Amino acid sequence: MKPNSWKVEVQADNTRTWKSNQLRFATEQEAQEYGRDLFTRWTAVREWRTARSDEPVSHRMHLGVAVNIEEKTDAKG
């Protein structure tokens, strides 16, 4: 698998299985920022990690928020 993006995987129950949503980031650092934020907001998350993905990039982090790359941000961003 040639990695195209990075994703966040979480464990949120007792099955110890890793689950992920559809957000994919260009860099591991962006995925880590998203994972840290998700962990603080979602109390069900027991553990989280970043992983490579062969899916295309779909989001980027902007001012601490995951933004769909097809959405426009204001001129300051």
Secondary structure, DSSP 8 states (H G I E B T S, - for coil): ----EEEEEEE-STT---EE-S--BSSHHHHHHHHHHHHHH-TT--EEEEEEESS---EEEETTEEEETTS---TT-
